[in-house]
């Protein structure tokens, strides 16, 4: 074997491994992930996880887990969420000042609780801690605000949950997303409107809820969650 090629092999392998554990993000890849998630296309999401690296891979694992769970594939959902957590923890360790990693990790920890409520006492504090770190770095980041709102809405009041605090977070997130188009991490915009609509619905404001769900569909006409909510109300 050529000596120069032999010497290059470990260098190439090292670079490849480093790319797997960095926060490199491609908006095109994120758009593909979000479109597949909007239609609960688990097969496509699984394929995407094999084609991307770093942050995008962790997001693809998260969306695979969420979509699989909604399709009743609990075992696959747990596996994908665990893979997302493992990768995000590695990314967070190597790039501890990255707000995007912390926000997504906080959300994935939180979603793990919905899959295994018995582990809430373990993952709840971890989710809160990561979100607090993310807020310290960038309190007006739209995904930080989205994750904060989801947490507030899904947490019982006795443990700090609040529909009003959730609404405020979603409301701020909507405004923040308007200036986020070029961030390279742009996901969750339609989702935020959908969550805000749920808060309106809980308050008995059906018309406002429907307006928000329609705004979600204006962003992504294929967004299945918003479609379903509109058809049911």
PyMOL commands that set and color helices and strands:
alter all, ss='L'
color gray80, all
select helices_A, chain A and resi 3-20+27-38+42-49+54-70+74-94+99-115+117-138+142-154+157-159+163-177+189-202+206-219+224-232
alter helices_A, ss='H'
color red, helices_A
deselect
rebuild
show_as cartoon
